[in-house]
């Protein structure tokens, strides 16, 4: 079974936006965004994903990737 991989760090780097700046724009704590950046979450609310996409001017597929060959830790 594959695994969903978060690419938030890559999109943030491409947009040259800091964790603090994104946190302020999205209204999500630095700690929670940091967990998203490092892939240490198991769920994300659509409202949070929408806010991140709006702030970064991107699509959900820019942030989320499905790796069919990856092993899921759960």
Residue frames as a rotation matrix with the C-alpha (Angstrom) as fourth column:
UNK 1
0.576 0.818 0.000 0.00
0.818 -0.576 0.000 0.00
0.000 0.000 -1.000 0.00
UNK 2
-0.097 -0.616 0.782 1.23
0.600 -0.663 -0.448 3.49
0.794 0.425 0.434 -0.83
UNK 3
-0.099 -0.048 -0.994 1.63
0.926 -0.371 -0.074 6.55
-0.365 -0.927 0.081 1.33
UNK 4
0.797 0.339 0.500 0.61
0.470 -0.867 -0.162 10.23
0.379 0.365 -0.851 1.15
UNK 5
-0.207 -0.919 -0.336 3.67
0.976 -0.217 -0.007 12.46
-0.067 -0.330 0.942 1.31
UNK 6
0.806 0.439 -0.397 3.46
0.458 -0.888 -0.052 16.13
-0.375 -0.140 -0.916 2.28
UNK 7
-0.057 -0.808 0.586 5.53
0.973 -0.175 -0.147 18.48
0.222 0.562 0.797 0.14
UNK 8
0.883 0.456 -0.109 4.74
0.468 -0.842 0.269 21.67
0.031 -0.288 -0.957 2.05
UNK 9
0.329 -0.843 -0.425 8.43
0.294 -0.336 0.895 22.33
-0.897 -0.419 0.138 2.68
UNK 10
-0.493 -0.522 0.696 9.17
0.789 0.070 0.611 22.28
-0.368 0.850 0.377 -1.06
UNK 11
0.233 0.673 0.702 6.28
0.849 -0.492 0.191 24.61
0.474 0.551 -0.687 -1.95
UNK 12
0.879 0.036 -0.476 7.25
0.346 -0.736 0.582 27.02
-0.330 -0.676 -0.659 0.85
UNK 13
-0.090 -0.989 -0.118 10.85
0.425 -0.145 0.893 27.08
-0.901 0.031 0.434 -0.41
UNK 14
-0.387 0.012 0.922 9.66
0.920 -0.053 0.387 27.71
0.053 0.999 0.009 -3.99
UNK 15
0.521 0.708 0.477 7.52
0.629 -0.696 0.346 30.62
0.577 0.120 -0.808 -2.76
UNK 16
-0.525 -0.830 0.187 10.27
0.392 -0.431 -0.813 31.89
0.755 -0.354 0.552 -0.42
UNK 17
0.287 0.689 0.665 7.88
-0.500 -0.485 0.718 32.06
0.817 -0.538 0.205 2.53
UNK 18
-0.772 -0.608 0.187 8.86
-0.435 0.290 -0.852 31.39
0.464 -0.739 -0.488 6.13
UNK 19
-0.537 0.548 -0.641 7.00
0.673 0.737 0.067 29.20
0.509 -0.396 -0.764 8.57
UNK 20
-0.640 0.254 -0.725 6.17
0.506 -0.570 -0.647 32.27
-0.578 -0.781 0.236 10.67
UNK 21
-0.791 0.320 -0.522 4.77
-0.541 -0.764 0.351 34.19
-0.287 0.560 0.777 7.68
UNK 22
-0.635 0.572 -0.519 2.69
-0.139 0.576 0.805 31.24
0.760 0.584 -0.287 6.50
UNK 23
-0.614 0.370 -0.697 1.42
0.779 0.427 -0.459 30.68
0.128 -0.825 -0.551 10.04
UNK 24
-0.704 0.313 -0.637 0.21
0.069 -0.864 -0.500 34.28
-0.707 -0.396 0.587 10.22
UNK 25
-0.729 0.410 -0.548 -1.48
-0.680 -0.344 0.647 34.11
0.077 0.844 0.530 6.81
UNK 26
-0.515 0.483 -0.709 -3.18
-0.041 0.812 0.582 30.77
0.856 0.328 -0.398 7.44
UNK 27
0.118 0.541 0.833 -4.04
-0.891 -0.313 0.329 31.14
0.439 -0.781 0.445 11.13
UNK 28
0.865 0.010 -0.502 -2.39
0.137 0.957 0.256 27.86
0.483 -0.290 0.826 12.12
UNK 29
0.828 -0.548 0.116 0.26
-0.310 -0.277 0.909 27.65
-0.467 -0.789 -0.399 14.82
UNK 30
0.164 -0.887 -0.432 3.94
-0.973 -0.073 -0.220 27.37
0.163 0.456 -0.875 13.95
UNK 31
-0.490 -0.344 0.801 4.03
-0.607 0.794 -0.030 24.01
-0.626 -0.501 -0.598 15.75
UNK 32
0.334 0.711 0.619 1.23
0.043 0.644 -0.764 22.53
-0.942 0.282 0.185 13.64
UNK 33
0.877 -0.068 -0.476 2.67
-0.476 -0.261 -0.840 23.88
-0.067 0.963 -0.261 10.39
UNK 34
-0.140 -0.989 0.051 6.07
-0.987 0.144 0.069 22.52
-0.076 -0.041 -0.996 11.36
UNK 35
-0.282 0.130 0.951 4.51
-0.240 0.950 -0.201 19.08
-0.929 -0.285 -0.237 11.84
UNK 36
0.803 0.589 0.091 2.93
-0.013 0.170 -0.985 19.37
-0.596 0.790 0.144 8.39
UNK 37
0.559 -0.669 -0.491 6.25
-0.828 -0.421 -0.370 20.43
0.041 0.613 -0.789 6.91
UNK 38
-0.501 -0.834 0.232 8.01
-0.855 0.518 0.014 17.39
-0.132 -0.192 -0.973 8.33
UNK 39
-0.264 0.473 -0.841 5.17
-0.502 0.677 0.538 14.98
0.823 0.564 0.059 7.55
UNK 40
-0.967 -0.183 -0.179 4.45
0.063 0.508 -0.859 14.23
0.248 -0.842 -0.480 11.21
UNK 41
-0.451 0.882 0.137 0.67
-0.768 -0.306 -0.562 14.45
-0.454 -0.359 0.816 10.88
UNK 42
-0.842 0.214 0.495 -1.94
0.324 0.935 0.146 11.85
-0.432 0.283 -0.856 10.05
UNK 43
0.109 0.921 0.373 -4.77
0.987 -0.056 -0.150 14.19
-0.117 0.385 -0.915 8.99
UNK 44
-0.938 -0.279 -0.204 -5.41
0.255 -0.958 0.133 17.67
-0.233 0.073 0.970 7.67
UNK 45
-0.004 0.975 -0.223 -8.67
0.437 -0.199 -0.877 19.62
-0.900 -0.101 -0.425 7.62
UNK 46
0.075 0.125 0.989 -9.91
0.993 -0.104 -0.062 20.76
0.095 0.987 -0.131 4.25
UNK 47
0.949 0.309 0.063 -10.27
0.300 -0.946 0.123 24.29
0.097 -0.098 -0.990 5.64
UNK 48
0.463 -0.864 -0.201 -6.57
-0.086 -0.269 0.959 24.27
-0.882 -0.426 -0.199 6.60
UNK 49
-0.251 -0.533 0.808 -5.56
0.738 0.435 0.516 22.87
-0.627 0.726 0.283 3.22
UNK 50
0.490 0.523 0.698 -7.67
0.843 -0.489 -0.225 25.53
0.224 0.698 -0.680 1.48
UNK 51
0.960 -0.138 -0.242 -6.06
-0.018 -0.897 0.441 28.30
-0.278 -0.419 -0.864 3.54
UNK 52
0.077 -0.988 0.137 -2.56
0.140 0.147 0.979 26.99
-0.987 -0.056 0.149 2.81
UNK 53
-0.151 -0.080 0.985 -3.31
0.950 0.263 0.166 26.75
-0.272 0.962 0.036 -0.91
UNK 54
0.811 0.481 0.333 -4.68
0.548 -0.823 -0.147 30.29
0.203 0.302 -0.931 -0.95
UNK 55
0.783 -0.549 -0.293 -1.67
-0.165 -0.637 0.753 31.67
-0.600 -0.541 -0.590 0.94
UNK 56
-0.201 -0.938 0.281 0.82
0.041 0.279 0.959 29.83
-0.979 0.204 -0.017 -1.29
UNK 57
0.241 0.400 -0.884 -1.17
-0.848 -0.356 -0.392 30.28
-0.471 0.845 0.253 -4.53
UNK 58
-0.808 -0.523 -0.271 -1.02
-0.588 0.739 0.327 26.57
0.029 0.424 -0.905 -5.27
UNK 59
0.209 0.836 -0.507 -3.17
-0.688 0.494 0.532 23.48
0.695 0.238 0.678 -5.74
UNK 60
0.664 0.075 0.744 -3.59
-0.670 0.501 0.547 20.66
-0.332 -0.862 0.383 -3.17
UNK 61
0.950 -0.287 0.123 -1.66
0.312 0.851 -0.422 18.39
0.016 0.439 0.898 -5.55
UNK 62
0.370 -0.853 0.368 1.36
-0.223 -0.466 -0.856 20.69
0.902 0.235 -0.363 -5.16
UNK 63
-0.041 -0.303 0.952 1.42
-0.972 -0.208 -0.109 19.90
0.231 -0.930 -0.286 -1.44
UNK 64
0.278 0.255 0.926 0.17
-0.568 0.821 -0.056 16.30
-0.775 -0.511 0.373 -1.35
UNK 65
-0.183 -0.390 -0.903 1.78
-0.934 0.355 0.036 13.45
0.306 0.850 -0.429 -3.27
UNK 66
0.742 0.426 0.518 0.82
-0.554 0.825 0.115 9.78
-0.378 -0.372 0.848 -3.37
UNK 67
-0.307 -0.890 -0.336 3.77
-0.948 0.316 0.029 7.39
0.081 0.327 -0.941 -3.49
UNK 68
0.659 0.666 -0.349 2.48
-0.670 0.731 0.129 3.98
0.341 0.149 0.928 -4.50
UNK 69
0.282 -0.655 -0.701 5.80
0.094 0.746 -0.659 2.32
0.955 0.119 0.272 -3.64
UNK 70
-0.505 -0.496 0.706 6.22
-0.588 -0.400 -0.703 3.77
0.631 -0.770 -0.090 -0.15
UNK 71
-0.438 0.313 -0.843 5.46
0.635 0.771 -0.044 1.73
0.636 -0.554 -0.537 2.95
UNK 72
0.215 0.600 0.770 2.82
-0.327 -0.699 0.636 3.24
0.920 -0.388 0.046 5.23
UNK 73
-0.759 -0.641 0.112 3.94
-0.266 0.149 -0.952 3.30
0.594 -0.753 -0.284 8.88
UNK 74
-0.300 0.719 0.627 0.43
-0.953 -0.192 -0.236 2.90
-0.049 -0.668 0.742 10.25
